[in-house]
């Protein structure tokens, strides 16, 4: 299930998958899988994404 809220948050910041991935120190493909709902991030990664995109990290769970 795609995480539309995550896509919207990323687009509000005008970031690409690569931009977010670089900021949180993961591969672009892995970030894409998180956004597309194919992977659930660890708490640590969720918090990093939340910091970059200004969202609540608990939305991932």
mmCIF file as gemmi writes it, N, C-alpha and C atoms, coordinates in Angstrom:
data_model
loop_
_atom_site.group_PDB
_atom_site.id
_atom_site.type_symbol
_atom_site.label_atom_id
_atom_site.label_alt_id
_atom_site.label_comp_id
_atom_site.label_asym_id
_atom_site.label_entity_id
_atom_site.label_seq_id
_atom_site.pdbx_PDB_ins_code
_atom_site.Cartn_x
_atom_site.Cartn_y
_atom_site.Cartn_z
_atom_site.occupancy
_atom_site.B_iso_or_equiv
_atom_site.pdbx_formal_charge
_atom_site.auth_seq_id
_atom_site.auth_asym_id
_atom_site.pdbx_PDB_model_num
ATOM 1 N N . UNK Axp A 1 ? 0.843 -1.179 0 1 0 ? 1 A 1
ATOM 2 C CA . UNK Axp A 1 ? 0 0 0 1 0 ? 1 A 1
ATOM 3 C C . UNK Axp A 1 ? 0.893 1.249 0 1 0 ? 1 A 1
ATOM 4 N N . UNK Axp A 2 ? 0.716 2.063 -1.005 1 0 ? 2 A 1
ATOM 5 C CA . UNK Axp A 2 ? 1.532 3.271 -1.144 1 0 ? 2 A 1
ATOM 6 C C . UNK Axp A 2 ? 1.22 4.261 -0.027 1 0 ? 2 A 1
ATOM 7 N N . UNK Axp A 3 ? 2.236 4.895 0.45 1 0 ? 3 A 1
ATOM 8 C CA . UNK Axp A 3 ? 2.088 5.901 1.506 1 0 ? 3 A 1
ATOM 9 C C . UNK Axp A 3 ? 1.94 7.281 0.853 1 0 ? 3 A 1
ATOM 10 N N . UNK Axp A 4 ? 0.703 7.629 0.525 1 0 ? 4 A 1
ATOM 11 C CA . UNK Axp A 4 ? 0.417 8.898 -0.152 1 0 ? 4 A 1
ATOM 12 C C . UNK Axp A 4 ? 0.873 10.078 0.698 1 0 ? 4 A 1
ATOM 13 N N . UNK Axp A 5 ? 0.691 9.991 2.001 1 0 ? 5 A 1
ATOM 14 C CA . UNK Axp A 5 ? 1.087 11.089 2.882 1 0 ? 5 A 1
ATOM 15 C C . UNK Axp A 5 ? 2.595 11.344 2.802 1 0 ? 5 A 1
ATOM 16 N N . UNK Axp A 6 ? 3.364 10.266 2.613 1 0 ? 6 A 1
ATOM 17 C CA . UNK Axp A 6 ? 4.813 10.402 2.513 1 0 ? 6 A 1
ATOM 18 C C . UNK Axp A 6 ? 5.192 11.03 1.171 1 0 ? 6 A 1
ATOM 19 N N . UNK Axp A 7 ? 4.564 10.591 0.116 1 0 ? 7 A 1
ATOM 20 C CA . UNK Axp A 7 ? 4.769 11.182 -1.207 1 0 ? 7 A 1
ATOM 21 C C . UNK Axp A 7 ? 4.454 12.671 -1.178 1 0 ? 7 A 1
ATOM 22 N N . UNK Axp A 8 ? 3.326 13.033 -0.585 1 0 ? 8 A 1
ATOM 23 C CA . UNK Axp A 8 ? 2.931 14.451 -0.505 1 0 ? 8 A 1
ATOM 24 C C . UNK Axp A 8 ? 3.925 15.267 0.308 1 0 ? 8 A 1
ATOM 25 N N . UNK Axp A 9 ? 4.405 14.704 1.412 1 0 ? 9 A 1
ATOM 26 C CA . UNK Axp A 9 ? 5.383 15.413 2.246 1 0 ? 9 A 1
ATOM 27 C C . UNK Axp A 9 ? 6.674 15.651 1.473 1 0 ? 9 A 1
ATOM 28 N N . UNK Axp A 10 ? 7.115 14.65 0.724 1 0 ? 10 A 1
ATOM 29 C CA . UNK Axp A 10 ? 8.333 14.781 -0.07 1 0 ? 10 A 1
ATOM 30 C C . UNK Axp A 10 ? 8.148 15.823 -1.167 1 0 ? 10 A 1
ATOM 31 N N . UNK Axp A 11 ? 7.015 15.801 -1.832 1 0 ? 11 A 1
ATOM 32 C CA . UNK Axp A 11 ? 6.766 16.762 -2.913 1 0 ? 11 A 1
ATOM 33 C C . UNK Axp A 11 ? 6.645 18.193 -2.384 1 0 ? 11 A 1
ATOM 34 N N . UNK Axp A 12 ? 6.085 18.355 -1.185 1 0 ? 12 A 1
ATOM 35 C CA . UNK Axp A 12 ? 6.008 19.696 -0.579 1 0 ? 12 A 1
ATOM 36 C C . UNK Axp A 12 ? 7.394 20.304 -0.396 1 0 ? 12 A 1
ATOM 37 N N . UNK Axp A 13 ? 8.37 19.45 -0.151 1 0 ? 13 A 1
ATOM 38 C CA . UNK Axp A 13 ? 9.75 19.907 0.037 1 0 ? 13 A 1
ATOM 39 C C . UNK Axp A 13 ? 10.505 19.992 -1.289 1 0 ? 13 A 1
ATOM 40 N N . UNK Axp A 14 ? 9.854 19.579 -2.372 1 0 ? 14 A 1
ATOM 41 C CA . UNK Axp A 14 ? 10.496 19.534 -3.695 1 0 ? 14 A 1
ATOM 42 C C . UNK Axp A 14 ? 11.723 18.631 -3.705 1 0 ? 14 A 1
ATOM 43 N N . UNK Axp A 15 ? 11.626 17.5 -3 1 0 ? 15 A 1
ATOM 44 C CA . UNK Axp A 15 ? 12.7 16.521 -2.948 1 0 ? 15 A 1
ATOM 45 C C . UNK Axp A 15 ? 12.388 15.347 -3.863 1 0 ? 15 A 1
ATOM 46 N N . UNK Axp A 16 ? 13.431 14.757 -4.42 1 0 ? 16 A 1
ATOM 47 C CA . UNK Axp A 16 ? 13.311 13.494 -5.142 1 0 ? 16 A 1
ATOM 48 C C . UNK Axp A 16 ? 13.58 12.358 -4.159 1 0 ? 16 A 1
ATOM 49 N N . UNK Axp A 17 ? 13.345 11.12 -4.622 1 0 ? 17 A 1
ATOM 50 C CA . UNK Axp A 17 ? 13.718 9.96 -3.798 1 0 ? 17 A 1
ATOM 51 C C . UNK Axp A 17 ? 15.197 10.048 -3.436 1 0 ? 17 A 1
ATOM 52 N N . UNK Axp A 18 ? 16.009 10.423 -4.425 1 0 ? 18 A 1
ATOM 53 C CA . UNK Axp A 18 ? 17.459 10.502 -4.196 1 0 ? 18 A 1
ATOM 54 C C . UNK Axp A 18 ? 17.81 11.552 -3.15 1 0 ? 18 A 1
ATOM 55 N N . UNK Axp A 19 ? 17.107 12.676 -3.154 1 0 ? 19 A 1
ATOM 56 C CA . UNK Axp A 19 ? 17.359 13.73 -2.162 1 0 ? 19 A 1
ATOM 57 C C . UNK Axp A 19 ? 17.128 13.217 -0.747 1 0 ? 19 A 1
ATOM 58 N N . UNK Axp A 20 ? 15.997 12.569 -0.545 1 0 ? 20 A 1
ATOM 59 C CA . UNK Axp A 20 ? 15.668 12.055 0.792 1 0 ? 20 A 1
ATOM 60 C C . UNK Axp A 20 ? 16.656 10.955 1.179 1 0 ? 20 A 1
ATOM 61 N N . UNK Axp A 21 ? 16.903 10.047 0.259 1 0 ? 21 A 1
ATOM 62 C CA . UNK Axp A 21 ? 17.81 8.936 0.553 1 0 ? 21 A 1
ATOM 63 C C . UNK Axp A 21 ? 19.192 9.437 0.966 1 0 ? 21 A 1
ATOM 64 N N . UNK Axp A 22 ? 19.693 10.432 0.271 1 0 ? 22 A 1
ATOM 65 C CA . UNK Axp A 22 ? 21.008 10.977 0.601 1 0 ? 22 A 1
ATOM 66 C C . UNK Axp A 22 ? 21.007 11.587 2.006 1 0 ? 22 A 1
ATOM 67 N N . UNK Axp A 23 ? 19.95 12.295 2.34 1 0 ? 23 A 1
ATOM 68 C CA . UNK Axp A 23 ? 19.87 12.956 3.649 1 0 ? 23 A 1
ATOM 69 C C . UNK Axp A 23 ? 19.756 11.966 4.811 1 0 ? 23 A 1
ATOM 70 N N . UNK Axp A 24 ? 19.152 10.793 4.54 1 0 ? 24 A 1
ATOM 71 C CA . UNK Axp A 24 ? 18.989 9.815 5.62 1 0 ? 24 A 1
ATOM 72 C C . UNK Axp A 24 ? 20 8.668 5.516 1 0 ? 24 A 1
ATOM 73 N N . UNK Axp A 25 ? 20.886 8.753 4.502 1 0 ? 25 A 1
ATOM 74 C CA . UNK Axp A 25 ? 21.968 7.793 4.34 1 0 ? 25 A 1
ATOM 75 C C . UNK Axp A 25 ? 21.489 6.368 4.051 1 0 ? 25 A 1
ATOM 76 N N . UNK Axp A 26 ? 20.555 6.258 3.082 1 0 ? 26 A 1
ATOM 77 C CA . UNK Axp A 26 ? 20.135 4.95 2.575 1 0 ? 26 A 1
ATOM 78 C C . UNK Axp A 26 ? 20.163 5.014 1.05 1 0 ? 26 A 1
ATOM 79 N N . UNK Axp A 27 ? 20.044 3.867 0.41 1 0 ? 27 A 1
ATOM 80 C CA . UNK Axp A 27 ? 19.992 3.838 -1.05 1 0 ? 27 A 1
ATOM 81 C C . UNK Axp A 27 ? 18.648 4.373 -1.541 1 0 ? 27 A 1
ATOM 82 N N . UNK Axp A 28 ? 18.683 4.979 -2.715 1 0 ? 28 A 1
ATOM 83 C CA . UNK Axp A 28 ? 17.465 5.544 -3.29 1 0 ? 28 A 1
ATOM 84 C C . UNK Axp A 28 ? 16.387 4.472 -3.46 1 0 ? 28 A 1
ATOM 85 N N . UNK Axp A 29 ? 16.788 3.293 -3.883 1 0 ? 29 A 1
ATOM 86 C CA . UNK Axp A 29 ? 15.831 2.219 -4.097 1 0 ? 29 A 1
ATOM 87 C C . UNK Axp A 29 ? 15.121 1.833 -2.798 1 0 ? 29 A 1
ATOM 88 N N . UNK Axp A 30 ? 15.867 1.809 -1.707 1 0 ? 30 A 1
ATOM 89 C CA . UNK Axp A 30 ? 15.269 1.461 -0.411 1 0 ? 30 A 1
ATOM 90 C C . UNK Axp A 30 ? 14.257 2.519 0.006 1 0 ? 30 A 1
ATOM 91 N N . UNK Axp A 31 ? 14.624 3.787 -0.153 1 0 ? 31 A 1
ATOM 92 C CA . UNK Axp A 31 ? 13.653 4.825 0.185 1 0 ? 31 A 1
ATOM 93 C C . UNK Axp A 31 ? 12.395 4.693 -0.675 1 0 ? 31 A 1
ATOM 94 N N . UNK Axp A 32 ? 12.574 4.416 -1.96 1 0 ? 32 A 1
ATOM 95 C CA . UNK Axp A 32 ? 11.427 4.235 -2.851 1 0 ? 32 A 1
ATOM 96 C C . UNK Axp A 32 ? 10.517 3.112 -2.387 1 0 ? 32 A 1
ATOM 97 N N . UNK Axp A 33 ? 11.107 2.018 -1.909 1 0 ? 33 A 1
ATOM 98 C CA . UNK Axp A 33 ? 10.309 0.903 -1.398 1 0 ? 33 A 1
ATOM 99 C C . UNK Axp A 33 ? 9.529 1.308 -0.145 1 0 ? 33 A 1
ATOM 100 N N . UNK Axp A 34 ? 10.131 2.14 0.69 1 0 ? 34 A 1
ATOM 101 C CA . UNK Axp A 34 ? 9.424 2.638 1.877 1 0 ? 34 A 1
ATOM 102 C C . UNK Axp A 34 ? 8.228 3.476 1.443 1 0 ? 34 A 1
ATOM 103 N N . UNK Axp A 35 ? 8.46 4.41 0.521 1 0 ? 35 A 1
ATOM 104 C CA . UNK Axp A 35 ? 7.388 5.288 0.069 1 0 ? 35 A 1
ATOM 105 C C . UNK Axp A 35 ? 6.275 4.504 -0.629 1 0 ? 35 A 1
ATOM 106 N N . UNK Axp A 36 ? 6.647 3.452 -1.349 1 0 ? 36 A 1
ATOM 107 C CA . UNK Axp A 36 ? 5.658 2.641 -2.061 1 0 ? 36 A 1
ATOM 108 C C . UNK Axp A 36 ? 5.001 1.581 -1.186 1 0 ? 36 A 1
ATOM 109 N N . UNK Axp A 37 ? 5.377 1.532 0.087 1 0 ? 37 A 1
ATOM 110 C CA . UNK Axp A 37 ? 4.752 0.609 1.017 1 0 ? 37 A 1
ATOM 111 C C . UNK Axp A 37 ? 5.257 -0.817 0.923 1 0 ? 37 A 1
ATOM 112 N N . UNK Axp A 38 ? 6.368 -1.037 0.222 1 0 ? 38 A 1
ATOM 113 C CA . UNK Axp A 38 ? 6.93 -2.377 0.088 1 0 ? 38 A 1
ATOM 114 C C . UNK Axp A 38 ? 7.869 -2.733 1.229 1 0 ? 38 A 1
ATOM 115 N N . UNK Axp A 39 ? 8.315 -1.73 1.96 1 0 ? 39 A 1
ATOM 116 C CA . UNK Axp A 39 ? 9.175 -1.929 3.126 1 0 ? 39 A 1
ATOM 117 C C . UNK Axp A 39 ? 8.701 -1.02 4.257 1 0 ? 39 A 1
ATOM 118 N N . UNK Axp A 40 ? 8.871 -1.516 5.47 1 0 ? 40 A 1
ATOM 119 C CA . UNK Axp A 40 ? 8.592 -0.709 6.655 1 0 ? 40 A 1
ATOM 120 C C . UNK Axp A 40 ? 9.933 -0.331 7.254 1 0 ? 40 A 1
ATOM 121 N N . UNK Axp A 41 ? 10.177 0.96 7.454 1 0 ? 41 A 1
ATOM 122 C CA . UNK Axp A 41 ? 11.481 1.362 7.976 1 0 ? 41 A 1
ATOM 123 C C . UNK Axp A 41 ? 11.634 1.025 9.454 1 0 ? 41 A 1
ATOM 124 N N . UNK Axp A 42 ? 12.873 0.923 9.883 1 0 ? 42 A 1
ATOM 125 C CA . UNK Axp A 42 ? 13.134 0.784 11.317 1 0 ? 42 A 1
ATOM 126 C C . UNK Axp A 42 ? 12.735 2.09 11.994 1 0 ? 42 A 1
ATOM 127 N N . UNK Axp A 43 ? 12.635 2.063 13.295 1 0 ? 43 A 1
ATOM 128 C CA . UNK Axp A 43 ? 12.31 3.278 14.04 1 0 ? 43 A 1
ATOM 129 C C . UNK Axp A 43 ? 13.343 4.355 13.755 1 0 ? 43 A 1
ATOM 130 N N . UNK Axp A 44 ? 14.606 3.973 13.725 1 0 ? 44 A 1
ATOM 131 C CA . UNK Axp A 44 ? 15.687 4.921 13.469 1 0 ? 44 A 1
ATOM 132 C C . UNK Axp A 44 ? 15.523 5.601 12.1 1 0 ? 44 A 1
ATOM 133 N N . UNK Axp A 45 ? 15.275 4.817 11.062 1 0 ? 45 A 1
ATOM 134 C CA . UNK Axp A 45 ? 15.098 5.374 9.718 1 0 ? 45 A 1
ATOM 135 C C . UNK Axp A 45 ? 13.821 6.198 9.644 1 0 ? 45 A 1
ATOM 136 N N . UNK Axp A 46 ? 12.754 5.735 10.268 1 0 ? 46 A 1
ATOM 137 C CA . UNK Axp A 46 ? 11.498 6.488 10.277 1 0 ? 46 A 1
ATOM 138 C C . UNK Axp A 46 ? 11.705 7.863 10.902 1 0 ? 46 A 1
ATOM 139 N N . UNK Axp A 47 ? 12.462 7.918 11.979 1 0 ? 47 A 1
ATOM 140 C CA . UNK Axp A 47 ? 12.733 9.206 12.631 1 0 ? 47 A 1
ATOM 141 C C . UNK Axp A 47 ? 13.563 10.112 11.735 1 0 ? 47 A 1
ATOM 142 N N . UNK Axp A 48 ? 14.521 9.544 11.015 1 0 ? 48 A 1
ATOM 143 C CA . UNK Axp A 48 ? 15.333 10.352 10.101 1 0 ? 48 A 1
ATOM 144 C C . UNK Axp A 48 ? 14.477 10.924 8.971 1 0 ? 48 A 1
ATOM 145 N N . UNK Axp A 49 ? 13.629 10.084 8.39 1 0 ? 49 A 1
ATOM 146 C CA . UNK Axp A 49 ? 12.739 10.557 7.325 1 0 ? 49 A 1
ATOM 147 C C . UNK Axp A 49 ? 11.82 11.643 7.862 1 0 ? 49 A 1
ATOM 148 N N . UNK Axp A 50 ? 11.276 11.413 9.035 1 0 ? 50 A 1
ATOM 149 C CA . UNK Axp A 50 ? 10.375 12.393 9.646 1 0 ? 50 A 1
ATOM 150 C C . UNK Axp A 50 ? 11.068 13.736 9.854 1 0 ? 50 A 1
ATOM 151 N N . UNK Axp A 51 ? 12.308 13.707 10.283 1 0 ? 51 A 1
ATOM 152 C CA . UNK Axp A 51 ? 13.061 14.948 10.479 1 0 ? 51 A 1
ATOM 153 C C . UNK Axp A 51 ? 13.27 15.686 9.163 1 0 ? 51 A 1
ATOM 154 N N . UNK Axp A 52 ? 13.605 14.948 8.116 1 0 ? 52 A 1
ATOM 155 C CA . UNK Axp A 52 ? 13.865 15.553 6.812 1 0 ? 52 A 1
ATOM 156 C C . UNK Axp A 52 ? 12.581 16.143 6.209 1 0 ? 52 A 1
ATOM 157 N N . UNK Axp A 53 ? 11.464 15.425 6.375 1 0 ? 53 A 1
ATOM 158 C CA . UNK Axp A 53 ? 10.225 15.84 5.717 1 0 ? 53 A 1
ATOM 159 C C . UNK Axp A 53 ? 9.236 16.55 6.637 1 0 ? 53 A 1
ATOM 160 N N . UNK Axp A 54 ? 9.62 16.75 7.884 1 0 ? 54 A 1
ATOM 161 C CA . UNK Axp A 54 ? 8.753 17.432 8.859 1 0 ? 54 A 1
ATOM 162 C C . UNK Axp A 54 ? 7.4 16.755 9.029 1 0 ? 54 A 1
ATOM 163 N N . UNK Axp A 55 ? 7.451 15.433 9.3 1 0 ? 55 A 1
ATOM 164 C CA . UNK Axp A 55 ? 6.238 14.67 9.592 1 0 ? 55 A 1
ATOM 165 C C . UNK Axp A 55 ? 6.455 13.925 10.91 1 0 ? 55 A 1
ATOM 166 N N . UNK Axp A 56 ? 5.382 13.371 11.445 1 0 ? 56 A 1
ATOM 167 C CA . UNK Axp A 56 ? 5.454 12.583 12.674 1 0 ? 56 A 1
ATOM 168 C C . UNK Axp A 56 ? 5.936 11.178 12.322 1 0 ? 56 A 1
ATOM 169 N N . UNK Axp A 57 ? 7.011 10.726 12.935 1 0 ? 57 A 1
ATOM 170 C CA . UNK Axp A 57 ? 7.592 9.428 12.6 1 0 ? 57 A 1
ATOM 171 C C . UNK Axp A 57 ? 6.655 8.263 12.902 1 0 ? 57 A 1
ATOM 172 N N . UNK Axp A 58 ? 5.702 8.432 13.817 1 0 ? 58 A 1
ATOM 173 C CA . UNK Axp A 58 ? 4.8 7.328 14.165 1 0 ? 58 A 1
ATOM 174 C C . UNK Axp A 58 ? 3.801 7.024 13.054 1 0 ? 58 A 1
ATOM 175 N N . UNK Axp A 59 ? 3.7 7.879 12.042 1 0 ? 59 A 1
ATOM 176 C CA . UNK Axp A 59 ? 2.813 7.602 10.914 1 0 ? 59 A 1
ATOM 177 C C . UNK Axp A 59 ? 3.222 6.337 10.162 1 0 ? 59 A 1
ATOM 178 N N . UNK Axp A 60 ? 4.47 5.945 10.287 1 0 ? 60 A 1
ATOM 179 C CA . UNK Axp A 60 ? 4.946 4.748 9.609 1 0 ? 60 A 1
ATOM 180 C C . UNK Axp A 60 ? 4.39 3.468 10.212 1 0 ? 60 A 1
ATOM 181 N N . UNK Axp A 61 ? 3.928 3.548 11.452 1 0 ? 61 A 1
ATOM 182 C CA . UNK Axp A 61 ? 3.512 2.335 12.154 1 0 ? 61 A 1
ATOM 183 C C . UNK Axp A 61 ? 2.084 2.425 12.509 1 0 ? 61 A 1
